Amino acid sequence: MRFGIVALAAAALLLVGCVPQPDATPTPSATALPFATDDEAFAAAEATYRAYVDALNQVDLQDPDTFEPVYAWLGGQMLASERRLLSQMHADDWAISGNSKVERAWPITTGEISTIGICLQVSDVRVVDRDGKSVVGSSRPDTQEMQVTVVSSRSSPTGLVIDDISGLEAAGECTS
């Protein structure tokens, strides 16, 4: 059985439902995003997030080697948090099945730090503990609403890494 994983940026949301988090202040990169237009910057930010979700969907919590492609799309505190979370889920012998899917993405801000809105379909994702009991909160919506902040990175194929993911401040964007 192939295990997939919902965007772990929303892992806490997965367990308790979608709740906006306090604003985090991402650390800006030393240079502006390497794009000529806002449309190019948005396309790269969306591609970065989609690649991250694709990597998460390939994670097998029994095999920590599958975590590495996820880490390639993250920077700063997001990377540190994700490492802790995946390691804890592995240590706790949890299992995740199903895949998440980006339903919609749109630009919120562009510039040195860019933020995009995301509607992430998670209805097929199941998270269970070692006894097979679900650890997903009963109030988790089928679609997660979030904002994703990206910053410049020379190590990423898209030129960006994810610096922060939080609940979307203006909830309701994913219901239309």
N, C-alpha and C positions, 0 to 999 in steps of 0.2 A: 504494500500500500504506500503510495507516494504521499508524503506529508507536505502540505503547503502552509503558508503563513500569511496572515493579514499584515498589512503595513504595521510594523511594530511601533512606528511612531504613534500609532493609535492603539497600541497594545493595552495601555491602561484604560483607554476608552472602550476597548473590546470587553474588558472584564466588568466595567461598571456603567458603561453607556457613554454617550458623547456629552461631555461637560467642558465648556471653555476653560482654558487654563490661564493663569495670570500671564501677562505679557512678559516674554523673555526678551532680553536685549542681546541680539546676536552681535558677535564681534565682527566688524566689517573687515573685509580683506584690504590689503595694502593698495590695491588698485581697483578701479571701477570694473564692472562686468565687461568682458571682452566682446561686446556686440555693438554693431553699428546702429541698430534700431531697437525700439521697444518690442516690436514683433519678434525679432530674432532672439532677444533676451527671454521673452515669454516661451517661445518654442523650445529653447534650451532648458529652461526651468521645468517645463512640462516633461520633456524627454528624460531629464534627470530623475524626476519623481516616478515616472513610469518604469524606468530601469530599476529603480529601488524596489518598487512593488514586484516587478518580475523576479528580482533576486530573492525577495522575501517569500514569494510563492514557491521557490525551490528549496527552502530551508527544511532540513530534517533535524528535529531537535535531538535525535539520537546521535547525530554526526556533526560535531562542532566545525569540521572543515567546511560545511555548507554555509557557515555564517560569514566567511570571508568576503564573498561577493556583495553581501549586504553592506559590510563596513566600507567598501570602496566608494559608496555613494554618500557617506556621512562625514561631517567635520565637527570639530569643537565638542561642546557638551553633548550634542546629539550622539556622536560616536561613542563617547564614554558611557552614556546612559544605555545605549543599545547593547554594548558589550556586556554590561552588568545584567540587563534584562535577559538576553539570550542565554548567558551563562547560568543564571538562576533557573530559567525554565528547563534547561538541560539537566541541571543538578536535581531539580524537583521531579524529573522524569515525566514531564508533561508531553502531550502530543497534540499536534495541530493538523487538521485535515481540511481540505477545501482551499479555494483560492479567492483572493480579493481581486477586484477589478475597478480601475478608474473609469467612472461614468462620465465625468465632466471636469474640465479644468478651465480656469479663467485668471487673467492677471488682476492683482490687487494693487501692487506697487512695483515700480521698476527703478533702477538706479544702482548704487554701489551694493545695496542689499535689496534683493527682489523677493516679493511674496506673491504666491499664487493661491487661489482657492481651489479646493478639491472636493469632489463628491466621490467617495470610495464605497463601492458595493461590497459588503462583508457577510451577506446572508448565508453564503455557502460555507463559511468558516466555522469550524468547531474546535474548541480548545478544551482538553480534558486532562485531569490529573492522573497519577499513576494507577488509581482505582477505576478509571474510566468515567468519573463524575465530571460534568461540565463545570468549568470555572468562569464561564461567560455569564455576565449579569443578565437577568431576565428582561431588563429594560433596554438592553442594547438595541439601537435601531438597525434596520437592515442596511442603511446607508449612513456612513460617517461623514460629517461635514467638518473640514479642517482647513487651516491655512498652513502653507509650507513656505519657509524662508530658506532661500539659497544664497550662497556666497561664492565668489570666484575661487577656483582651485586649478592649479596646473596639473594635478594628478588625475583629474577626471576626464573621460572622453568627451563630455559635453562642456567642459570648462567650468562646471559648477558642482558643488556638493550641498547636501541638505544640512542646514545649521540649526533648524528648529521646526517642530511640528506641534501645533496646538489646535484646540477646538476653534471653529470659526466664530468670530465675534457676532456676525450678523446671521444667525441661524435661520434656516428656511430657504437657503439658496438651492438646496438639493431636492426640494419637494415639488418643484415646478417642472 
